[in-house]
Amino acid sequence: MDLAPLGQYLLSQPLLALALLAMALVLVGGLLRRVFPLLGGLIRGIGNVGLFGALLLTVMQIVRVNQTVDFGVPQLGLPTQQVSGRETRVPIARDGHFWVKATLNGTPQRFLVDTGATVTAISPEVAETARVTPQPMRQPILLRTANGTVPAQLVTIGEVRIGNVVARDLDAVVAPGLQGTSVLGMNFLSRLASWRVEGRTLILVPHHPQEDGG
């Protein structure tokens, strides 16, 4: 029996691997307690802690991001945004959407603002360029895109800067199929003091305006 595929699968599912290992320790500890009570109890206790940790990490991930997020990816466009006082103003693009010029960890990138998206999304290419790496203990999630449901990796972006707006430690997903497009979701907009659309202009108002990074 070739166990290599199973091993590769467990490596891609760290929380599942942790839960299975913890269950095995609980089972072994229970058997050893009959002969070596102290040793068996210790091993079983470690297994219980591992099970609790796997459950806690899973719950935290579910709370942080919806497991099935919809993103539509239209044609690209790049309007010219301006900073005026405490506000960053973004005019609507010719394709009927709002696009913002941003930096991810100092790397220039453009985002489609999507109020229907729960969480921000970037492509693998953008993640690599901006040095955004997945965290090994975070489970892949299922993401519904225009090209169907695909697995995506949950990550944390160190800094996203748009005009005078700066968000740090922002949750995002790295999703194949976005073709270089990045989507700015509600988890970014909800950090603002306010945001609104006036006519054909999107207005972003941060709690603590920063100097425009360009």
N, C-alpha and C positions, 0 to 999 in steps of 0.2 A: 504493500500500500504506500503510495507516494504522498507523504505529508507536507511536501514543499508548498503546494497551493494553499493548504490550510494555514501554514505558517505565514505566508505572504498576506493572506486575508486578515489574520489576527494582527499583523503589524500595521495594517491600514485601519484597524478598528481598536485603538488603544483602550478605550473604556470597556469594550467587550472582553478584551484580553485580561484586563485587570479584574473584572467581575468573575471570569472563569477561574483565574488563579486563586482569587479569594475563596471561591466555593470549594476548590480543591483543598485548600488549607483547612477550611472548616471541617471537611470530611475526614482528612487525615488526622487532624487534631482530635476529632471525636473518637476515632479508632484507637489512637495512642493513649487516650485518657484511661482506658481500661487497664493498661499495663504501666504506663508512666504518667500519672495524673498531672504532675507539674508541667512536664514538657508538652503533653497533649493539650493542656489548658492554655499554655502560652501560644502554641501554634494556632489553636482554634480562635483565640482572641485576636491574633494578627489577621486571620481570615475575616473575622467579623468587621474589624476596622477597615479592611480593604473593600468589603461589600458596601459599607456605609459611605466610604469615600467615592466609589463608583456611582452610587445613587445620588450623592450630593452634587457631583460634577455634572451628571446628566440633567438634574433639575435646574442647576444654574444655567446650563446652556439653553434649555428650553425657555427659561424666563428671559434670557438676554435676546433671543431672536426667534421669530416665528419659523417653524420648520418648513413651511411651504410658502415661499415668497414669489410673487409674480413680478416679472420685469418685461416691459415691452421695449424693444430697441428700434427706434426710428432712424431715419437718415440723419447724418451728422450736420451740425451747423455751429457757428461760434459767434455769438453777438459780442458787442463791446460793452463791458460792464464798467461802472464808475463808482467811486466812493465819494459820498457827499455828506460831510459831517459825521454823524454816527451810523449812517446807512450805507450799504452796498446795493446799488441799483443795477438790475440786469434786464435789458430790453428783450422782448420776445424775438426769436429768430425767424427766418423766413419759412422754416418748416412748421411753425406754430408751437414750438417748444422753447423752454428756457434752458439755455446752456451757460455754464459758468466756467471761467478760467481759474484753475486752482493749482496748488502745489501739494503733492503728497511727499512728506519727508524731504521737502526741498525740491522735488522733481516736478516739472510742469505737467499738467494733465487737465483735460476738459471733462466736465461732468454734465450729464443730462439730469435736471432736477425733476424727480418723479415723486409727487405727493402720494401716489398709490403704492409705492414701495415701502415696505416696513423697514428694511435695512439697506445700507449702502452696499454697492457691488462693484467690483473691479475685475478685469480679466487677468489671467495668469501672466500675460506679457507685462501689463501695468504693474502687477505685484512684484515681478522680478526687477523691473526698472527702478521702482521706488523702494526696493529692499524691504518689502513686506513679506514676512515668513509666517507660515501656519504654526500654531501652537500644537505640539504633539498630542496633548491630552484632550483636544477638542474633536468631537465626532464630526465626520462629514454630514452635511444636511442635504435635503432634496430641494432643488430650486426649479420652479417652473419658468421657462423662458419661451420666446417665440419659436424656438426650435425643439420644444418638448422639455421633459423633466430631466435634469442632469444633476449629478452629485457636485456639491460645492464645499469648499473648506472655509470654516469660520476663522477669521483673523482679527487682529487689532492694529489699526493704523496709528502710528505714533503722533503724526500731526497732519491735519488738513487745513490749509489756509486759503481763504477766498476773500479778496479785498481786505477789509478790516476785520474779518471774521476768522477766528482760529478755534479749531476743535482738536483736542488731544485725546489720545487713547480711545479712538472711535472704532466701534465694532463694524466689521464689514464681512462680506463673503467674497471669495475668489472663485469665480464661476467661468468655466469653459463656455465658449459659444458667444461671448459678448463682443468678440471681434474688435478688441481695443477700446470699446466704449465703456465708460464708467458711469454708474448711476448713483445719484445722491438721493438717499432715502429719508424717511421721516425721522430716523434715529439721529440724523444730523440736524434737521430743521427743529426738532423738539428741544434742542439745546439752546436755541436762540431766545432772546428776550421776546421777539415777535418776528413774524414774517407775514407778508401780505402781497396781493397783486392789485396794483392800481392801473387800470386801463390795460396797457400792453407792457407793463414793467413789473418785475418781481423785486420786492424790497426786503432785504435781510437786515435785521437789527440785532446786533449781538449784545449780551450783557456787559461785556467789557471790550469795547472797540480797540483794536490794535492798529499799528501803522500798516498801511497798505504795502504788502510785500511785492507789489508789482503787478 
